[in-house]
Amino acid sequence: MNDATTHHSGPKRMAHFDMLRFKNNNHSASVRVIKMASSPTHSMFIVSDGSVYALGSNHVFQCGVDNVAYLHNIEYIKYFKEKSIAVKDVACGSLHTMFLARTSSNLF
């Protein structure tokens, strides 16, 4: 086999994901996604300023949005901004999401 067929050039598949336009977001333009986590039911995104966005099932409020069972578009999660919390990490399970704050290292 030659090098062209055995080596991948790295994160090319993510290049389209690097800058996204989020519908109904709190930002004026594209934002840089720094972390993403997903489960079989939903996905969560952290952007460079520590804001959080969600997509997918919210049947047990795992996306952190009230009164919406399913997020068909990527939605901004207001909770962290309202509490002045910047998020640095995220993990998803089928029915839950955990967040780690940047400054206090508190788990939410």
MARMIFI-703449 format. One record per atom (N, C-alpha, C, O): residue number from 1; residue in three letters; atom name; y, z, x. Coordinates in Angstrom, 3 decimals, decimal comma. Layout:
<nodes>
+-----+------+------+----------+----------+----------+
!  nr ! rest ! atom !        v !        w !        u !
+-----+------+------+----------+----------+----------+
! NUM !  ALA !   CA !        Y !        Z !        X !
...
+-----+------+------+----------+----------+----------+
</nodes>
This chain:
<nodes>
+-----+------+------+----------+----------+----------+
!  nr ! rest ! atom !        v !        w !        u !
+-----+------+------+----------+----------+----------+
!   1 !  MET !    N !   -1,193 !    0,000 !    0,828 !
!   1 !  MET !   CA !    0,000 !    0,000 !    0,000 !
!   1 !  MET !    C !    1,252 !    0,000 !    0,870 !
!   1 !  MET !    O !    1,281 !    0,621 !    1,932 !
!   2 !  ASN !    N !    2,255 !   -0,682 !    0,422 !
!   2 !  ASN !   CA !    3,494 !   -0,675 !    1,189 !
!   2 !  ASN !    C !    4,420 !    0,419 !    0,670 !
!   2 !  ASN !    O !    4,186 !    0,993 !   -0,394 !
!   3 !  ASP !    N !    5,451 !    0,693 !    1,415 !
!   3 !  ASP !   CA !    6,380 !    1,770 !    1,058 !
!   3 !  ASP !    C !    7,051 !    1,551 !   -0,296 !
!   3 !  ASP !    O !    7,373 !    2,521 !   -0,983 !
!   4 !  ALA !    N !    7,264 !    0,326 !   -0,682 !
!   4 !  ALA !   CA !    7,951 !    0,038 !   -1,944 !
!   4 !  ALA !    C !    7,145 !    0,514 !   -3,150 !
!   4 !  ALA !    O !    7,723 !    0,846 !   -4,185 !
!   5 !  THR !    N !    5,826 !    0,551 !   -3,029 !
!   5 !  THR !   CA !    5,017 !    0,973 !   -4,174 !
!   5 !  THR !    C !    4,596 !    2,432 !   -4,111 !
!   5 !  THR !    O !    4,144 !    2,982 !   -5,116 !
!   6 !  THR !    N !    4,731 !    3,069 !   -2,960 !
!   6 !  THR !   CA !    4,265 !    4,445 !   -2,833 !
!   6 !  THR !    C !    5,370 !    5,477 !   -2,867 !
!   6 !  THR !    O !    5,088 !    6,654 !   -3,090 !
!   7 !  HIS !    N !    6,605 !    5,090 !   -2,658 !
!   7 !  HIS !   CA !    7,703 !    6,052 !   -2,609 !
!   7 !  HIS !    C !    8,671 !    5,824 !   -3,774 !
!   7 !  HIS !    O !    9,017 !    4,693 !   -4,116 !
!   8 !  HIS !    N !    9,079 !    6,911 !   -4,347 !
!   8 !  HIS !   CA !   10,100 !    6,839 !   -5,385 !
!   8 !  HIS !    C !   11,446 !    7,136 !   -4,746 !
!   8 !  HIS !    O !   11,524 !    7,888 !   -3,775 !
!   9 !  SER !    N !   12,466 !    6,567 !   -5,270 !
!   9 !  SER !   CA !   13,787 !    6,730 !   -4,660 !
!   9 !  SER !    C !   14,517 !    7,973 !   -5,163 !
!   9 !  SER !    O !   15,732 !    8,075 !   -4,994 !
!  10 !  GLY !    N !   13,820 !    8,905 !   -5,767 !
!  10 !  GLY !   CA !   14,450 !   10,152 !   -6,185 !
!  10 !  GLY !    C !   14,880 !   10,140 !   -7,639 !
!  10 !  GLY !    O !   14,186 !    9,589 !   -8,495 !
!  11 !  PRO !    N !   16,022 !   10,747 !   -7,918 !
!  11 !  PRO !   CA !   16,409 !   11,012 !   -9,306 !
!  11 !  PRO !    C !   17,057 !    9,843 !  -10,046 !
!  11 !  PRO !    O !   17,970 !   10,056 !  -10,844 !
!  12 !  LYS !    N !   16,609 !    8,628 !   -9,799 !
!  12 !  LYS !   CA !   17,221 !    7,493 !  -10,490 !
!  12 !  LYS !    C !   17,076 !    7,595 !  -12,000 !
!  12 !  LYS !    O !   17,994 !    7,224 !  -12,731 !
!  13 !  ARG !    N !   15,945 !    8,089 !  -12,479 !
!  13 !  ARG !   CA !   15,754 !    8,188 !  -13,921 !
!  13 !  ARG !    C !   16,762 !    9,137 !  -14,553 !
!  13 !  ARG !    O !   17,085 !    8,990 !  -15,732 !
!  14 !  MET !    N !   17,255 !   10,087 !  -13,811 !
!  14 !  MET !   CA !   18,229 !   11,040 !  -14,320 !
!  14 !  MET !    C !   19,656 !   10,507 !  -14,235 !
!  14 !  MET !    O !   20,564 !   11,122 !  -14,795 !
!  15 !  ALA !    N !   19,880 !    9,402 !  -13,564 !
!  15 !  ALA !   CA !   21,235 !    8,891 !  -13,382 !
!  15 !  ALA !    C !   21,933 !    8,650 !  -14,715 !
!  15 !  ALA !    O !   23,135 !    8,890 !  -14,828 !
!  16 !  HIS !    N !   21,217 !    8,188 !  -15,709 !
!  16 !  HIS !   CA !   21,818 !    7,960 !  -17,020 !
!  16 !  HIS !    C !   22,119 !    9,276 !  -17,731 !
!  16 !  HIS !    O !   22,958 !    9,322 !  -18,630 !
!  17 !  PHE !    N !   21,448 !   10,324 !  -17,336 !
!  17 !  PHE !   CA !   21,608 !   11,631 !  -17,956 !
!  17 !  PHE !    C !   22,724 !   12,432 !  -17,296 !
!  17 !  PHE !    O !   23,221 !   13,396 !  -17,878 !
!  18 !  ASP !    N !   23,120 !   12,047 !  -16,096 !
!  18 !  ASP !   CA !   24,077 !   12,813 !  -15,306 !
!  18 !  ASP !    C !   25,394 !   13,049 !  -16,043 !
!  18 !  ASP !    O !   25,930 !   14,157 !  -16,005 !
!  19 !  MET !    N !   25,911 !   12,049 !  -16,698 !
!  19 !  MET !   CA !   27,145 !   12,206 !  -17,455 !
!  19 !  MET !    C !   26,870 !   11,812 !  -18,899 !
!  19 !  MET !    O !   26,501 !   10,670 !  -19,173 !
!  20 !  LEU !    N !   27,045 !   12,738 !  -19,810 !
!  20 !  LEU !   CA !   26,782 !   12,479 !  -21,221 !
!  20 !  LEU !    C !   28,033 !   12,706 !  -22,043 !
!  20 !  LEU !    O !   28,869 !   13,543 !  -21,704 !
!  21 !  ARG !    N !   28,151 !   11,982 !  -23,089 !
!  21 !  ARG !   CA !   29,206 !   12,253 !  -24,063 !
!  21 !  ARG !    C !   28,549 !   13,031 !  -25,191 !
!  21 !  ARG !    O !   27,652 !   12,523 !  -25,864 !
!  22 !  PHE !    N !   28,987 !   14,241 !  -25,392 !
!  22 !  PHE !   CA !   28,427 !   15,102 !  -26,413 !
!  22 !  PHE !    C !   29,234 !   14,958 !  -27,693 !
!  22 !  PHE !    O !   30,463 !   15,024 !  -27,663 !
!  23 !  LYS !    N !   28,560 !   14,763 !  -28,808 !
!  23 !  LYS !   CA !   29,232 !   14,657 !  -30,098 !
!  23 !  LYS !    C !   29,719 !   16,039 !  -30,527 !
!  23 !  LYS !    O !   29,016 !   17,033 !  -30,342 !
!  24 !  ASN !    N !   30,903 !   16,099 !  -31,090 !
!  24 !  ASN !   CA !   31,504 !   17,348 !  -31,573 !
!  24 !  ASN !    C !   31,631 !   18,385 !  -30,458 !
!  24 !  ASN !    O !   31,439 !   19,577 !  -30,697 !
!  25 !  ASN !    N !   31,949 !   17,944 !  -29,256 !
!  25 !  ASN !   CA !   32,015 !   18,909 !  -28,157 !
!  25 !  ASN !    C !   33,401 !   19,525 !  -28,028 !
!  25 !  ASN !    O !   34,340 !   19,149 !  -28,730 !
!  26 !  ASN !    N !   33,499 !   20,456 !  -27,133 !
!  26 !  ASN !   CA !   34,737 !   21,167 !  -26,883 !
!  26 !  ASN !    C !   35,454 !   20,584 !  -25,665 !
!  26 !  ASN !    O !   36,443 !   21,150 !  -25,200 !
!  27 !  HIS !    N !   34,972 !   19,477 !  -25,157 !
!  27 !  HIS !   CA !   35,544 !   18,849 !  -23,972 !
!  27 !  HIS !    C !   36,172 !   17,520 !  -24,357 !
!  27 !  HIS !    O !   35,746 !   16,876 !  -25,316 !
!  28 !  SER !    N !   37,177 !   17,118 !  -23,614 !
!  28 !  SER !   CA !   37,899 !   15,892 !  -23,947 !
!  28 !  SER !    C !   37,196 !   14,638 !  -23,445 !
!  28 !  SER !    O !   37,466 !   13,544 !  -23,941 !
!  29 !  ALA !    N !   36,319 !   14,771 !  -22,490 !
!  29 !  ALA !   CA !   35,646 !   13,598 !  -21,928 !
!  29 !  ALA !    C !   34,196 !   13,956 !  -21,606 !
!  29 !  ALA !    O !   33,662 !   14,940 !  -22,117 !
!  30 !  SER !    N !   33,582 !   13,165 !  -20,774 !
!  30 !  SER !   CA !   32,209 !   13,444 !  -20,378 !
!  30 !  SER !    C !   32,137 !   14,736 !  -19,575 !
!  30 !  SER !    O !   33,101 !   15,139 !  -18,924 !
!  31 !  VAL !    N !   30,984 !   15,368 !  -19,635 !
!  31 !  VAL !   CA !   30,770 !   16,603 !  -18,890 !
!  31 !  VAL !    C !   29,528 !   16,452 !  -18,022 !
!  31 !  VAL !    O !   28,631 !   15,669 !  -18,335 !
!  32 !  ARG !    N !   29,485 !   17,203 !  -16,937 !
!  32 !  ARG !   CA !   28,349 !   17,137 !  -16,029 !
!  32 !  ARG !    C !   27,305 !   18,179 !  -16,440 !
!  32 !  ARG !    O !   27,590 !   19,375 !  -16,483 !
!  33 !  VAL !    N !   26,115 !   17,714 !  -16,735 !
!  33 !  VAL !   CA !   25,014 !   18,613 !  -17,071 !
!  33 !  VAL !    C !   24,444 !   19,157 !  -15,765 !
!  33 !  VAL !    O !   24,042 !   18,391 !  -14,889 !
!  34 !  ILE !    N !   24,410 !   20,501 !  -15,638 !
!  34 !  ILE !   CA !   23,880 !   21,108 !  -14,416 !
!  34 !  ILE !    C !   22,497 !   21,704 !  -14,612 !
!  34 !  ILE !    O !   21,750 !   21,859 !  -13,646 !
!  35 !  LYS !    N !   22,143 !   22,040 !  -15,846 !
!  35 !  LYS !   CA !   20,811 !   22,574 !  -16,150 !
!  35 !  LYS !    C !   20,382 !   22,081 !  -17,516 !
!  35 !  LYS !    O !   21,203 !   21,893 !  -18,413 !
!  36 !  MET !    N !   19,091 !   21,875 !  -17,658 !
!  36 !  MET !   CA !   18,523 !   21,523 !  -18,946 !
!  36 !  MET !    C !   17,180 !   22,216 !  -19,072 !
!  36 !  MET !    O !   16,418 !   22,307 !  -18,110 !
!  37 !  ALA !    N !   16,903 !   22,698 !  -20,265 !
!  37 !  ALA !   CA !   15,587 !   23,267 !  -20,548 !
!  37 !  ALA !    C !   15,162 !   22,752 !  -21,910 !
!  37 !  ALA !    O !   15,994 !   22,523 !  -22,788 !
!  38 !  SER !    N !   13,865 !   22,574 !  -22,076 !
!  38 !  SER !   CA !   13,397 !   22,127 !  -23,378 !
!  38 !  SER !    C !   12,037 !   22,719 !  -23,686 !
!  38 !  SER !    O !   11,278 !   23,114 !  -22,801 !
!  39 !  SER !    N !   11,769 !   22,761 !  -24,966 !
!  39 !  SER !   CA !   10,478 !   23,193 !  -25,487 !
!  39 !  SER !    C !    9,969 !   22,051 !  -26,353 !
!  39 !  SER !    O !   10,635 !   21,021 !  -26,458 !
!  40 !  PRO !    N !    8,819 !   22,204 !  -26,968 !
!  40 !  PRO !   CA !    8,375 !   21,156 !  -27,892 !
!  40 !  PRO !    C !    9,297 !   20,996 !  -29,107 !
!  40 !  PRO !    O !    9,213 !   19,989 !  -29,810 !
!  41 !  THR !    N !   10,175 !   21,973 !  -29,363 !
!  41 !  THR !   CA !   10,982 !   21,939 !  -30,582 !
!  41 !  THR !    C !   12,478 !   21,715 !  -30,359 !
!  41 !  THR !    O !   13,151 !   21,204 !  -31,254 !
!  42 !  HIS !    N !   13,017 !   22,079 !  -29,202 !
!  42 !  HIS !   CA !   14,455 !   21,974 !  -28,986 !
!  42 !  HIS !    C !   14,784 !   21,857 !  -27,503 !
!  42 !  HIS !    O !   13,948 !   22,126 !  -26,640 !
!  43 !  SER !    N !   16,027 !   21,447 !  -27,225 !
!  43 !  SER !   CA !   16,513 !   21,320 !  -25,851 !
!  43 !  SER !    C !   17,871 !   21,989 !  -25,731 !
!  43 !  SER !    O !   18,666 !   21,975 !  -26,670 !
!  44 !  MET !    N !   18,130 !   22,572 !  -24,572 !
!  44 !  MET !   CA !   19,399 !   23,233 !  -24,297 !
!  44 !  MET !    C !   19,980 !   22,655 !  -23,008 !
!  44 !  MET !    O !   19,244 !   22,316 !  -22,081 !
!  45 !  PHE !    N !   21,304 !   22,548 !  -22,960 !
!  45 !  PHE !   CA !   22,002 !   21,980 !  -21,818 !
!  45 !  PHE !    C !   23,116 !   22,926 !  -21,380 !
!  45 !  PHE !    O !   23,834 !   23,468 !  -22,220 !
!  46 !  ILE !    N !   23,262 !   23,127 !  -20,081 !
!  46 !  ILE !   CA !   24,391 !   23,863 !  -19,519 !
!  46 !  ILE !    C !   25,220 !   22,854 !  -18,751 !
!  46 !  ILE !    O !   24,683 !   22,067 !  -17,971 !
!  47 !  VAL !    N !   26,538 !   22,874 !  -18,970 !
!  47 !  VAL !   CA !   27,428 !   21,961 !  -18,261 !
!  47 !  VAL !    C !   28,175 !   22,730 !  -17,171 !
!  47 !  VAL !    O !   28,103 !   23,957 !  -17,097 !
!  48 !  SER !    N !   28,884 !   21,993 !  -16,337 !
!  48 !  SER !   CA !   29,470 !   22,561 !  -15,121 !
!  48 !  SER !    C !   30,396 !   23,748 !  -15,346 !
!  48 !  SER !    O !   30,521 !   24,585 !  -14,452 !
!  49 !  ASP !    N !   31,045 !   23,858 !  -16,489 !
!  49 !  ASP !   CA !   31,918 !   25,012 !  -16,727 !
!  49 !  ASP !    C !   31,180 !   26,198 !  -17,346 !
!  49 !  ASP !    O !   31,804 !   27,205 !  -17,680 !
!  50 !  GLY !    N !   29,857 !   26,091 !  -17,501 !
!  50 !  GLY !   CA !   29,063 !   27,189 !  -18,054 !
!  50 !  GLY !    C !   28,907 !   27,136 !  -19,556 !
!  50 !  GLY !    O !   28,297 !   28,029 !  -20,144 !
!  51 !  SER !    N !   29,451 !   26,098 !  -20,198 !
!  51 !  SER !   CA !   29,287 !   25,934 !  -21,637 !
!  51 !  SER !    C !   27,862 !   25,505 !  -21,953 !
!  51 !  SER !    O !   27,162 !   24,957 !  -21,101 !
!  52 !  VAL !    N !   27,437 !   25,763 !  -23,194 !
!  52 !  VAL !   CA !   26,063 !   25,494 !  -23,615 !
!  52 !  VAL !    C !   26,060 !   24,545 !  -24,816 !
!  52 !  VAL !    O !   26,900 !   24,643 !  -25,712 !
!  53 !  TYR !    N !   25,103 !   23,636 !  -24,807 !
!  53 !  TYR !   CA !   24,891 !   22,678 !  -25,889 !
!  53 !  TYR !    C !   23,422 !   22,697 !  -26,281 !
!  53 !  TYR !    O !   22,562 !   23,060 !  -25,478 !
!  54 !  ALA !    N !   23,138 !   22,302 !  -27,527 !
!  54 !  ALA !   CA !   21,765 !   22,341 !  -28,035 !
!  54 !  ALA !    C !   21,446 !   21,093 !  -28,842 !
!  54 !  ALA !    O !   22,335 !   20,398 !  -29,335 !
!  55 !  LEU !    N !   20,140 !   20,829 !  -28,962 !
!  55 !  LEU !   CA !   19,633 !   19,703 !  -29,740 !
!  55 !  LEU !    C !   18,235 !   20,051 !  -30,223 !
!  55 !  LEU !    O !   17,434 !   20,588 !  -29,458 !
!  56 !  GLY !    N !   17,930 !   19,754 !  -31,483 !
!  56 !  GLY !   CA !   16,570 !   19,926 !  -31,986 !
!  56 !  GLY !    C !   16,444 !   20,995 !  -33,043 !
!  56 !  GLY !    O !   17,410 !   21,335 !  -33,726 !
!  57 !  SER !    N !   15,234 !   21,522 !  -33,169 !
!  57 !  SER !   CA !   14,924 !   22,492 !  -34,207 !
!  57 !  SER !    C !   15,687 !   23,800 !  -34,015 !
!  57 !  SER !    O !   15,803 !   24,316 !  -32,903 !
!  58 !  ASN !    N !   16,195 !   24,313 !  -35,107 !
!  58 !  ASN !   CA !   16,909 !   25,590 !  -35,112 !
!  58 !  ASN !    C !   16,397 !   26,448 !  -36,278 !
!  58 !  ASN !    O !   17,125 !   27,290 !  -36,804 !
!  59 !  HIS !    N !   15,147 !   26,227 !  -36,670 !
!  59 !  HIS !   CA !   14,579 !   26,897 !  -37,842 !
!  59 !  HIS !    C !   14,571 !   28,411 !  -37,728 !
!  59 !  HIS !    O !   14,684 !   29,106 !  -38,738 !
!  60 !  VAL !    N !   14,443 !   28,928 !  -36,533 !
!  60 !  VAL !   CA !   14,501 !   30,385 !  -36,338 !
!  60 !  VAL !    C !   15,712 !   30,746 !  -35,469 !
!  60 !  VAL !    O !   15,717 !   31,768 !  -34,783 !
!  61 !  PHE !    N !   16,727 !   29,894 !  -35,511 !
!  61 !  PHE !   CA !   17,997 !   30,077 !  -34,800 !
!  61 !  PHE !    C !   17,837 !   30,078 !  -33,283 !
!  61 !  PHE !    O !   18,627 !   30,705 !  -32,577 !
!  62 !  GLN !    N !   16,819 !   29,378 !  -32,779 !
!  62 !  GLN !   CA !   16,605 !   29,322 !  -31,335 !
!  62 !  GLN !    C !   17,693 !   28,538 !  -30,603 !
!  62 !  GLN !    O !   17,818 !   28,640 !  -29,383 !
!  63 !  CYS !    N !   18,480 !   27,756 !  -31,344 !
!  63 !  CYS !   CA !   19,609 !   27,039 !  -30,725 !
!  63 !  CYS !    C !   20,908 !   27,829 !  -30,801 !
!  63 !  CYS !    O !   21,896 !   27,460 !  -30,165 !
!  64 !  GLY !    N !   20,916 !   28,897 !  -31,562 !
!  64 !  GLY !   CA !   22,103 !   29,736 !  -31,653 !
!  64 !  GLY !    C !   23,156 !   29,242 !  -32,623 !
!  64 !  GLY !    O !   24,334 !   29,567 !  -32,478 !
!  65 !  VAL !    N !   22,746 !   28,458 !  -33,615 !
!  65 !  VAL !   CA !   23,676 !   27,936 !  -34,611 !
!  65 !  VAL !    C !   23,283 !   28,476 !  -35,980 !
!  65 !  VAL !    O !   22,117 !   28,403 !  -36,369 !
!  66 !  ASP !    N !   24,250 !   29,015 !  -36,708 !
!  66 !  ASP !   CA !   23,984 !   29,529 !  -38,053 !
!  66 !  ASP !    C !   23,927 !   28,408 !  -39,075 !
!  66 !  ASP !    O !   24,617 !   27,397 !  -38,943 !
!  67 !  ASN !    N !   23,106 !   28,592 !  -40,087 !
!  67 !  ASN !   CA !   23,072 !   27,735 !  -41,281 !
!  67 !  ASN !    C !   22,720 !   26,277 !  -41,031 !
!  67 !  ASN !    O !   23,072 !   25,425 !  -41,847 !
!  68 !  VAL !    N !   22,048 !   25,960 !  -39,948 !
!  68 !  VAL !   CA !   21,601 !   24,598 !  -39,674 !
!  68 !  VAL !    C !   20,154 !   24,675 !  -39,200 !
!  68 !  VAL !    O !   19,857 !   25,342 !  -38,208 !
!  69 !  ALA !    N !   19,259 !   23,996 !  -39,905 !
!  69 !  ALA !   CA !   17,844 !   24,054 !  -39,551 !
!  69 !  ALA !    C !   17,477 !   23,104 !  -38,412 !
!  69 !  ALA !    O !   16,544 !   23,375 !  -37,657 !
!  70 !  TYR !    N !   18,204 !   21,994 !  -38,285 !
!  70 !  TYR !   CA !   17,877 !   21,021 !  -37,245 !
!  70 !  TYR !    C !   19,166 !   20,369 !  -36,743 !
!  70 !  TYR !    O !   19,995 !   19,921 !  -37,536 !
!  71 !  LEU !    N !   19,322 !   20,322 !  -35,445 !
!  71 !  LEU !   CA !   20,492 !   19,684 !  -34,832 !
!  71 !  LEU !    C !   20,112 !   18,262 !  -34,435 !
!  71 !  LEU !    O !   19,395 !   18,063 !  -33,454 !
!  72 !  HIS !    N !   20,583 !   17,280 !  -35,182 !
!  72 !  HIS !   CA !   20,266 !   15,886 !  -34,919 !
!  72 !  HIS !    C !   21,114 !   15,306 !  -33,794 !
!  72 !  HIS !    O !   20,737 !   14,307 !  -33,180 !
!  73 !  ASN !    N !   22,246 !   15,924 !  -33,526 !
!  73 !  ASN !   CA !   23,125 !   15,534 !  -32,426 !
!  73 !  ASN !    C !   23,293 !   16,728 !  -31,494 !
!  73 !  ASN !    O !   23,107 !   17,875 !  -31,901 !
!  74 !  ILE !    N !   23,642 !   16,454 !  -30,261 !
!  74 !  ILE !   CA !   23,887 !   17,534 !  -29,311 !
!  74 !  ILE !    C !   25,113 !   18,307 !  -29,782 !
!  74 !  ILE !    O !   26,181 !   17,727 !  -29,980 !
!  75 !  GLU !    N !   24,959 !   19,612 !  -29,960 !
!  75 !  GLU !   CA !   26,027 !   20,454 !  -30,511 !
!  75 !  GLU !    C !   26,469 !   21,517 !  -29,506 !
!  75 !  GLU !    O !   25,649 !   22,091 !  -28,789 !
!  76 !  TYR !    N !   27,743 !   21,760 !  -29,469 !
!  76 !  TYR !   CA !   28,347 !   22,810 !  -28,652 !
!  76 !  TYR !    C !   28,016 !   24,171 !  -29,255 !
!  76 !  TYR !    O !   28,141 !   24,355 !  -30,465 !
!  77 !  ILE !    N !   27,596 !   25,124 !  -28,429 !
!  77 !  ILE !   CA !   27,275 !   26,476 !  -28,888 !
!  77 !  ILE !    C !   28,481 !   27,367 !  -28,614 !
!  77 !  ILE !    O !   28,796 !   27,657 !  -27,460 !
!  78 !  LYS !    N !   29,147 !   27,796 !  -29,670 !
!  78 !  LYS !   CA !   30,415 !   28,535 !  -29,570 !
!  78 !  LYS !    C !   30,260 !   29,967 !  -29,066 !
!  78 !  LYS !    O !   31,197 !   30,516 !  -28,485 !
!  79 !  TYR !    N !   29,110 !   30,574 !  -29,275 !
!  79 !  TYR !   CA !   28,908 !   31,999 !  -28,992 !
!  79 !  TYR !    C !   29,404 !   32,396 !  -27,598 !
!  79 !  TYR !    O !   30,140 !   33,372 !  -27,457 !
!  80 !  PHE !    N !   29,013 !   31,659 !  -26,593 !
!  80 !  PHE !   CA !   29,331 !   32,052 !  -25,215 !
!  80 !  PHE !    C !   30,828 !   31,938 !  -24,920 !
!  80 !  PHE !    O !   31,381 !   32,778 !  -24,210 !
!  81 !  LYS !    N !   31,475 !   30,931 !  -25,446 !
!  81 !  LYS !   CA !   32,930 !   30,790 !  -25,281 !
!  81 !  LYS !    C !   33,654 !   31,937 !  -25,984 !
!  81 !  LYS !    O !   34,592 !   32,519 !  -25,439 !
!  82 !  GLU !    N !   33,205 !   32,258 !  -27,208 !
!  82 !  GLU !   CA !   33,825 !   33,346 !  -27,971 !
!  82 !  GLU !    C !   33,703 !   34,687 !  -27,254 !
!  82 !  GLU !    O !   34,569 !   35,550 !  -27,396 !
!  83 !  LYS !    N !   32,632 !   34,861 !  -26,486 !
!  83 !  LYS !   CA !   32,397 !   36,109 !  -25,749 !
!  83 !  LYS !    C !   32,838 !   36,017 !  -24,288 !
!  83 !  LYS !    O !   32,607 !   36,944 !  -23,511 !
!  84 !  SER !    N !   33,475 !   34,896 !  -23,909 !
!  84 !  SER !   CA !   33,923 !   34,648 !  -22,525 !
!  84 !  SER !    C !   32,778 !   34,764 !  -21,529 !
!  84 !  SER !    O !   32,921 !   35,384 !  -20,475 !
!  85 !  ILE !    N !   31,651 !   34,169 !  -21,865 !
!  85 !  ILE !   CA !   30,462 !   34,201 !  -21,008 !
!  85 !  ILE !    C !   30,189 !   32,790 !  -20,496 !
!  85 !  ILE !    O !   30,058 !   31,851 !  -21,282 !
!  86 !  ALA !    N !   30,104 !   32,649 !  -19,180 !
!  86 !  ALA !   CA !   29,679 !   31,390 !  -18,571 !
!  86 !  ALA !    C !   28,194 !   31,532 !  -18,248 !
!  86 !  ALA !    O !   27,773 !   32,534 !  -17,669 !
!  87 !  VAL !    N !   27,418 !   30,546 !  -18,616 !
!  87 !  VAL !   CA !   25,964 !   30,597 !  -18,454 !
!  87 !  VAL !    C !   25,559 !   29,821 !  -17,210 !
!  87 !  VAL !    O !   26,104 !   28,751 !  -16,935 !
!  88 !  LYS !    N !   24,585 !   30,369 !  -16,445 !
!  88 !  LYS !   CA !   24,128 !   29,675 !  -15,243 !
!  88 !  LYS !    C !   22,686 !   29,209 !  -15,318 !
!  88 !  LYS !    O !   22,280 !   28,353 !  -14,532 !
!  89 !  ASP !    N !   21,893 !   29,753 !  -16,253 !
!  89 !  ASP !   CA !   20,503 !   29,329 !  -16,341 !
!  89 !  ASP !    C !   20,015 !   29,451 !  -17,782 !
!  89 !  ASP !    O !   20,559 !   30,224 !  -18,572 !
!  90 !  VAL !    N !   18,989 !   28,682 !  -18,109 !
!  90 !  VAL !   CA !   18,450 !   28,658 !  -19,462 !
!  90 !  VAL !    C !   16,945 !   28,398 !  -19,395 !
!  90 !  VAL !    O !   16,467 !   27,681 !  -18,515 !
!  91 !  ALA !    N !   16,209 !   28,987 !  -20,330 !
!  91 !  ALA !   CA !   14,773 !   28,742 !  -20,481 !
!  91 !  ALA !    C !   14,456 !   28,698 !  -21,971 !
!  91 !  ALA !    O !   15,012 !   29,469 !  -22,753 !
!  92 !  CYS !    N !   13,568 !   27,798 !  -22,358 !
!  92 !  CYS !   CA !   13,214 !   27,626 !  -23,768 !
!  92 !  CYS !    C !   11,732 !   27,865 !  -23,999 !
!  92 !  CYS !    O !   10,888 !   27,440 !  -23,210 !
!  93 !  GLY !    N !   11,430 !   28,549 !  -25,090 !
!  93 !  GLY !   CA !   10,090 !   28,619 !  -25,638 !
!  93 !  GLY !    C !   10,146 !   27,940 !  -26,987 !
!  93 !  GLY !    O !   11,230 !   27,564 !  -27,433 !
!  94 !  SER !    N !    9,030 !   27,772 !  -27,645 !
!  94 !  SER !   CA !    9,027 !   27,067 !  -28,933 !
!  94 !  SER !    C !    9,957 !   27,689 !  -29,953 !
!  94 !  SER !    O !   10,604 !   26,978 !  -30,723 !
!  95 !  LEU !    N !   10,031 !   29,016 !  -29,965 !
!  95 !  LEU !   CA !   10,815 !   29,706 !  -30,988 !
!  95 !  LEU !    C !   11,920 !   30,583 !  -30,421 !
!  95 !  LEU !    O !   12,451 !   31,439 !  -31,129 !
!  96 !  HIS !    N !   12,276 !   30,388 !  -29,161 !
!  96 !  HIS !   CA !   13,335 !   31,206 !  -28,572 !
!  96 !  HIS !    C !   14,010 !   30,458 !  -27,420 !
!  96 !  HIS !    O !   13,498 !   29,459 !  -26,915 !
!  97 !  THR !    N !   15,164 !   30,969 !  -27,025 !
!  97 !  THR !   CA !   15,884 !   30,491 !  -25,852 !
!  97 !  THR !    C !   16,451 !   31,704 !  -25,132 !
!  97 !  THR !    O !   16,934 !   32,638 !  -25,772 !
!  98 !  MET !    N !   16,395 !   31,693 !  -23,803 !
!  98 !  MET !   CA !   16,983 !   32,766 !  -23,002 !
!  98 !  MET !    C !   18,043 !   32,167 !  -22,088 !
!  98 !  MET !    O !   17,873 !   31,074 !  -21,548 !
!  99 !  PHE !    N !   19,143 !   32,905 !  -21,924 !
!  99 !  PHE !   CA !   20,250 !   32,467 !  -21,084 !
!  99 !  PHE !    C !   20,550 !   33,553 !  -20,063 !
!  99 !  PHE !    O !   20,422 !   34,742 !  -20,356 !
! 100 !  LEU !    N !   20,948 !   33,144 !  -18,869 !
! 100 !  LEU !   CA !   21,379 !   34,064 !  -17,826 !
! 100 !  LEU !    C !   22,849 !   33,807 !  -17,549 !
! 100 !  LEU !    O !   23,241 !   32,678 !  -17,253 !
! 101 !  ALA !    N !   23,669 !   34,860 !  -17,646 !
! 101 !  ALA !   CA !   25,110 !   34,727 !  -17,433 !
! 101 !  ALA !    C !   25,432 !   34,572 !  -15,948 !
! 101 !  ALA !    O !   24,719 !   35,101 !  -15,096 !
! 102 !  ARG !    N !   26,502 !   33,849 !  -15,643 !
! 102 !  ARG !   CA !   26,920 !   33,626 !  -14,252 !
! 102 !  ARG !    C !   27,392 !   34,886 !  -13,563 !
! 102 !  ARG !    O !   26,952 !   35,185 !  -12,453 !
! 103 !  THR !    N !   28,274 !   35,626 !  -14,197 !
! 103 !  THR !   CA !   28,933 !   36,740 !  -13,503 !
! 103 !  THR !    C !   28,180 !   38,052 !  -13,589 !
! 103 !  THR !    O !   28,073 !   38,764 !  -12,590 !
! 104 !  SER !    N !   27,668 !   38,382 !  -14,733 !
! 104 !  SER !   CA !   27,035 !   39,698 !  -14,893 !
! 104 !  SER !    C !   25,541 !   39,682 !  -14,716 !
! 104 !  SER !    O !   24,925 !   40,744 !  -14,629 !
! 105 !  SER !    N !   24,926 !   38,493 !  -14,659 !
! 105 !  SER !   CA !   23,473 !   38,338 !  -14,615 !
! 105 !  SER !    C !   22,794 !   38,976 !  -15,815 !
! 105 !  SER !    O !   21,619 !   39,334 !  -15,744 !
! 106 !  ASN !    N !   23,527 !   39,122 !  -16,925 !
! 106 !  ASN !   CA !   22,926 !   39,605 !  -18,167 !
! 106 !  ASN !    C !   22,065 !   38,507 !  -18,771 !
! 106 !  ASN !    O !   22,380 !   37,323 !  -18,658 !
! 107 !  LEU !    N !   20,989 !   38,907 !  -19,406 !
! 107 !  LEU !   CA !   20,088 !   37,984 !  -20,084 !
! 107 !  LEU !    C !   20,387 !   38,022 !  -21,569 !
! 107 !  LEU !    O !   20,509 !   39,101 !  -22,149 !
! 108 !  PHE !    N !   20,510 !   36,843 !  -22,200 !
! 108 !  PHE !   CA !   20,784 !   36,747 !  -23,627 !
! 108 !  PHE !    C !   19,654 !   36,020 !  -24,314 !
! 108 !  PHE !    O !   19,691 !   35,831 !  -25,530 !
+-----+------+------+----------+----------+----------+
</nodes>
